[in-house]
Every structure is written in structure tokens, then in C-alpha cells.
């Protein structure tokens, strides 16, 4: 499967988004049907984009649990560690890919 940069989403959106009769949005890369354009964008970033960062949970009880997508990291932190809400969590990101 080809990997895409997150910035490629706008091109992807303009060329590879098809609205299906059920009212959802079809990902032509894998066939997934998403309910809204935003969820299609998040799907693209989480599933098809090249991973540039690893996010490590700052809570000690998670023992350094890592996430490869920003959305799943934020969902985890806000669901399980409300004390971190409002903090700059990008300090938990570690770059794993350098731009070429």
C-alpha cells in the first residue's frame, strides 16, 4: 500500500472522494465509507498518511504508551486523563521521520 504525506490530503480530497448513495464518503484507497468529510480526512491521516511523529502518553500509569496518530493520542488522553486537558500535548510528540 502506498504511503501519503498528510499534506497530500487536499489533492486526495479533490481527486479521490466519492459521495456514496448512503450519504457517506468513500475512500477510494481502501473502500471504507465514512460519515463526514472530516472523518474521511482523519481516516486518511490515521490510515494512509506517512507517520511523522509518535505520541507518548504523559500519564505515569500508562507506562509510556505510544500512539502513531494524533487523533487517537488526543482521544486517549482526554478520555482517560482529564487532568491534561488544556495543556500543550505536542510536547509529547517525537519526530520519527525527517523531511527529504
C-alpha positions as CSV (number, residue, x, y, z in Angstrom):
1,X,0.0,0.0,0.0
2,X,1.3,3.4,-0.9
3,X,2.0,5.9,1.9
4,X,1.0,9.5,1.6
5,X,2.1,12.7,3.4
6,X,-0.6,14.4,5.5
7,X,-0.3,17.4,3.2
8,X,-1.4,15.2,0.2
9,X,-4.9,15.2,1.7
10,X,-6.1,18.2,-0.2
11,X,-5.1,16.6,-3.5
12,X,-6.6,13.3,-2.3
13,X,-9.8,15.1,-1.4
14,X,-10.1,16.8,-4.7
15,X,-9.5,13.7,-6.8
16,X,-10.4,10.6,-4.7
17,X,-13.6,11.5,-2.7
18,X,-16.8,10.0,-3.9
19,X,-20.1,10.5,-2.1
20,X,-22.0,7.3,-2.0
21,X,-25.8,6.8,-2.1
22,X,-26.0,6.1,1.6
23,X,-24.8,9.7,2.2
24,X,-21.3,8.7,3.3
25,X,-17.9,9.4,1.8
26,X,-16.0,6.6,0.1
27,X,-12.2,6.2,0.5
28,X,-11.1,5.0,-2.9
29,X,-7.8,3.8,-1.4
30,X,-9.3,1.1,0.8
31,X,-13.1,1.2,0.3
32,X,-14.0,2.5,3.8
33,X,-17.2,4.6,3.9
34,X,-17.0,7.5,6.4
35,X,-20.0,9.6,7.5
36,X,-18.5,13.1,7.1
37,X,-15.7,14.8,5.2
38,X,-13.9,15.4,8.5
39,X,-13.9,11.7,9.3
40,X,-12.6,10.9,5.9
41,X,-9.8,13.4,6.4
42,X,-9.0,11.8,9.8
43,X,-9.2,8.3,8.3
44,X,-6.7,9.4,5.6
45,X,-4.3,10.9,8.2
46,X,-4.6,7.9,10.5
47,X,-4.5,5.1,8.0
48,X,-2.9,6.2,4.7
49,X,-0.5,9.0,5.7
50,X,3.2,8.5,6.4
51,X,3.8,8.6,10.2
52,X,5.9,11.5,11.1
53,X,5.5,11.5,14.9
54,X,5.0,9.1,17.7
55,X,3.0,10.5,20.6
56,X,3.7,9.2,24.1
57,X,1.1,9.4,26.8
58,X,2.4,11.7,29.6
59,X,0.5,9.8,32.4
60,X,2.7,7.6,34.5
61,X,0.0,4.9,34.8
62,X,0.3,4.3,31.1
63,X,4.0,3.5,31.2
64,X,4.9,5.4,28.1
65,X,2.2,4.1,25.9
66,X,2.7,5.2,22.3
67,X,0.3,6.3,19.6
68,X,1.0,6.7,15.9
69,X,-1.9,9.1,15.1
70,X,-2.5,12.4,16.8
71,X,-6.3,11.9,16.9
72,X,-6.0,8.5,18.7
73,X,-3.5,10.1,21.1
74,X,-5.7,13.0,21.9
75,X,-8.8,10.8,22.2
76,X,-6.9,8.6,24.7
77,X,-5.6,11.4,26.8
78,X,-8.9,13.3,27.0
79,X,-10.9,10.1,27.8
80,X,-8.5,8.7,30.4
81,X,-6.6,11.7,31.8
82,X,-8.8,14.8,32.0
83,X,-6.2,16.5,34.1
84,X,-4.1,17.0,30.9
85,X,-7.0,18.8,29.1
86,X,-5.9,22.3,28.1
87,X,-2.2,21.5,28.3
88,X,0.2,21.7,25.2
89,X,0.4,18.0,24.4
90,X,2.6,18.4,21.4
91,X,5.5,18.3,23.8
92,X,4.6,14.5,23.9
93,X,5.4,14.2,20.2
94,X,8.6,12.7,19.0
95,X,9.6,13.1,15.3
96,X,10.3,9.7,13.7
97,X,10.5,10.9,10.0
98,X,12.7,13.6,8.6
99,X,11.5,15.6,5.5
100,X,13.6,14.7,2.4
